[in-house]
């Protein structure tokens, strides 16, 4: 009898929550026409003087790096599920998974070129290729890799923090640079000109996805470890593990992420790339507890459906973001206040939940997922 795999509902709910939450960060980039400074505080440190800045920074405190961290952990969980499936079927690992990762790399490049320069799919593809070999070597290799890679990443971010604090003490002006030309391109340039810009500046625009690979490796492996430990199981062991993660996430994650409100921008990078994933664990545990207490709440089913087609939702929300704010679309960039930006984010989320619901009435998985499945089956021999 052919074995039929059963999806873990909580994992899909968390994926849906995470992918919609990532737009809560990207929406500010779209709304300010590619100006990255609006997801940091380097050039916007006096947030208490403006209601617009306060709303933006408060939303970023909740989502910036946290939902991306959760999504990265969920990618690691997915890798572990594929590995276990390979063991059950007796297929060679990671042969097929490598091909799937290569397809993700190509999808990421297309998304980068045609939609947005801050695509995360390419970084996830490279990370997956590295991690799939680590996973094959067993638990000890996973622990060693997490220790060394995580330690290296933390040391680099703490070094950046020290430099930032020192710069503030001597009165140096920390900035991401002048991005007015980029903003003008997205305001007045046509779509083809924007594609050309991304292709011509490919390497400079891909610096972030390279620098975060150590963090991604750690979080992928954390997802693998959590899955193996039973952290997503509905039994008592799973509940105990999630209770521990909730304490870590809230008691450590909340105060560390509140550092983003300190003026000067010294804590911006450490919060996004080091402290935010700690709070991600708290978010994960809170969602799990709420699902357990109210399993029939309508929102969980909608998030579950979005999670089943998370890749499609990620791409669609970014297409919508660019179409709404960039000049070739509705051209709302730099024309709406922070409250309106938040409302647009929520409306896009509602649209995606509705789209996922309707799509899955006709198809088992999302459009991007269907395309990948077709490519995997027809091109890999």
N, C-alpha and C positions, 0 to 999 in steps of 0.2 A: 504494500500500500504506500502510495506517495505521501511523504510528510508535508503537511501544510503548516507554514509558519503563521504565528499569531502575533499581530502587532500589539505593542504595549501602548495603551491609550495615553498614559501620562507623558511618554516621550513625544508623541505627536502634539499634545497640548503645549508642552514646553517649546517645541520647535516653532509652533505657530506664534506663541507669545514673543519669542525671541526675534523672529524675523520681522514681525510688525513693529517691534520696539526699536530695531535698528534704524528704521525710518525716522524715529524721534530724534536721532542725531543727524542723519543725512538731510533732513528737511531744512535745516538751517543753512547747509551748504547750498542747496538748490535755491532757497529763498534769497540768499545773498550772493547769488551768481558766481559760485565757485570759490568764494572768499573763505578760506579755512579758518581765519582768525575768529570767526563767529561761533566756532565750537570750542574755543579756548578763551582765556581772559587776558592774554598778553596786551592786546590793544583795547580791551574793554574792561579794565580792572575796577572802575568805580561804579559797580553794578547797583549800589544803593541810591544812586542819584537819578535813576531812570526806571520807570515801571517796565518798559520794554526790555531793558537789560536784565532786570530782576526775573521776569517771566522766563526769558531765554535761559539764564543761568540755572534757575530752579529746575526747569525741565531737563537740562543737560546733567544736572546733579543726579537726577533720577535715572537717566538712560545712557548717557555718554560712556561708552566702554562696557557698561554693565550687561546690556542686551547682546552686544557683540561678543562679550566673554561667554555668556550663556550659549549663544549660537555655536561658538567654537567648541565648547564642551560637548554640545549635542552632535557635532560632526565626529568627535572622537567616539561617542557612544555608537553612532552609525557604523564607524569603522570596525568596532568590536563586534557588532551584530553580523557584519559581513564576514569577519574572520571566523566566528563561531559557526556560521552557515557553511563556510568552506570546509571546516573540520567535520561537520556532520555529513556533508556530501562526499568527502574524501577527495576534493579537488585541490590542485596545486595552488598554494598561496605564495605570493600575492599576484599571480599572473593576470587573472581577470580584473582584479582590483586596480592594478597598474594601468590597464587600458581605460577603465572607468575614470581614473584620476587624470589621465591624459585628455580625455574628452572634456572633463571639467576645466582643465587648463585652457583648452580651445574656447570653451563657452565663456570663460572669464575674459579672455583676450577680446572676443567679439563684444562682450558687454562693456569692457573698458573702452574700446574704440568707438562704439556706436552710441553708448548711453552715458557713462560717467567714468571719470578717471580714477575714482577712489574705490573701484571694484575690489572685493575681497576674495572672489572665487579663485583667482590665480594663486593667491597666497595659500588658500586652503588646499589647492591641488598639489602644490609643491610640498606642503606640510604632510599631506596624506601619503605621498610617495615615500617620504622619509620615515614616517611613523609606522607604515605597514611592515617595514623590515624590522623595526624595533620590537613590535608586537610579536612577531614570529619567534624572537629569541627568548621569550618568557618573562615572567614577573620580575625577576632580578634585573634583567636588562631594562625593563620599564622603570623600575625604581631608580637605578643608576642614572638613566637618561634624564628623568625628571629632576633629580638632585643637581646634576651638573648644568643642564640647560636652564633650569629654573634659577639656579644660583647665579649663572652668568647674566641672565636677563635682569634679575633683581639688582645685581651689582651695577650694571650699566644705568639703570633708571635712578638708582640712588646717587650715582655720580652726577647725572644730569640735575638731580635735585640740589646737590651741594653747589654746583655751578650756578644754578638759578638763584639760590639764596644769596650767594656771594655777589652776583650781579646786582641784585636788589639793594644789598647793603652799600655798595659803592655808587649806587645811583645810575647804573647802566640801563639802557632802554632795551628790553627784550622784545623782539618782534619776529613774526614769520615772514616779514618782507612786504614789499609793495605789491599788492595783488589787483591793482586797479585795471591793468591791461587785461587780465583774465576776466574780471567782472564786465568790462566793456565788450569783450568778445562774446560772452554769454548773453549780454543784453542786446547787442546790435548785430552780431555775426549770425550768419545762417548755419544750418545744421552741418553742412559739408565743411564749412570753415572750422567748426568746433571739432569735427572728426579729424581733420587735418592737423589741428593743434595737438590733439592727444597723441596722434601717431608720431609727429615730429619731435615731441617731448616725452617719448615713451619711457626712457630710462629715468629721467628726473621725476616723472610722475609716479614711478613704481618704487621709489625709495622706501616709502612707508611699508609696503607689503613685504619687502625684503627684511627690513629691520624688525618686524613683528614676528618673523618666522620662529625664533626661539620661544616667544610667548605662546605662539600657536602650537608648537610641539608639546610644550608643557600642558596646555589646556586639552589638547587632543588626548594625551596620555592620562590626564586626570579623568576625562570622560570614560576612557577604557577601564581605568581603575575603579571608578564609581559603579560602572556596569557590572564588573566582575565581583564587586563586594556586595551587590544586591541592593544598592541605594535606591533603585527605582522599583523595587518589589513592594507589593501591598502587604507583606507580612510584618511581623514584629521587628525582625532584624532591619528591614528597610525603614520602618518608622524611627527606630533608634538612631540609625545612621543619618537620616534626614534631620532629626532633632539636633544632632551634633553640628551638622552643616549650618543649620539655622543660627545657632549660637555664634559660630565662627563668622558667618556672613553679617550678622547684625552687630555683634559686640565689637568686632574688629573692622568690618567693612564700612559701617555707617560713619564712625568718627574719622576714619582715614579719607573717605570720600568727601566729607564736609570741608576738607582742606582746600577744595576748589574755590571756596568763597574768600580765601585769603588773597588780598590784592597783590598784583605784581606778576602773576603767571608762573611763579617758580614751581608750583605744585601741579601745574596742568598736565604735563607728560606723565609724571608718576601716578597721578590719579587715574588717567585714562588707560595707561598700559600696565600698571602694577596693582593699584588698589581696587580698581573697578571690578576685576574678576572675583575678588573676595566677596563683594556684595552680590555678585551673580549667584553665588552659592545660597545666599539668603533668599533671593528671589525664587530660585528653584525650589527651595524647601517650603516657602510660603505658598506657592502655587500648588505644590503637591498636597499640602495640608488642606487647602481649600477644596481641592478636587475630592479628597477623601471624605471631607465633611459634607459637601454638597455635590455628589457625583452627577446629579441630574440637572444642574444649573445650565441654562441654555448656552451660555457663553463658552463652556468647555467644548461642546460639540462643534461650535463654529471655529474655535481655535484648533481643535483636532483636525478639522478639514483643511485649514490653512497649513497646518504642520505637515499634512500628507503631501502637499504640493508647495513646500517651502521654497524650493528653488524658483519655481514659477512666480510665487508671490514676491520674492526678492527682486527679480528682474522687472516685473510689472510695476511695482511701487516706484522703482527708480525711473522707469519710462514716464510714469504719470508725473513724478516730481519735476523732471526736466520739461515736460510738455506744459505744465502749469506755470513755471517760473521763468524759463528761458525765452529769449526773444523770438525764436522760431515758433513758439507756441502761444500761450496766452500772454506771456510777457509780464507776469506779476512780480518778477524779481525786484527787490528793493522798493516795492510800492505798497507793501502791506506791513502792519505792525506785528509784534510777537504773538499777541492773542489770536490774530487771524491765521498766523502760521501754524499755531497749535491746532486750531480748528480744521485747517486743511489737512494736516497730518491725520487727525481722527477721522475725517471724511474719507481719506484714501484707505484707511484701515477698514472702515465699514464697507466700502466698495469691495475690497479684497475678500472680506469674510463672505459677502454675498456672492461674489464671483466663484469662490472656492465651493460654496454650497451648490450653486447651479451646475458648475462644471462636473463635480463628482457625482451628480445624478446621472450623468451620461457616460462618464469615463472613470476607470479605476484610479488613475493618478493624473497629475497636472500635465499641461501641454509640454513644458520643458522636460519633465520627467519621462513623458512618452517618447519625446525625440531622443533623449539619451538612451532609453531602453532599446529603441529601434537601432540606433547606431551601434550599441554594444553587441547586439545580436547579429547584425548584418555585416559589420566590418571587422569583427574580431574572430579570427579563425585559429 
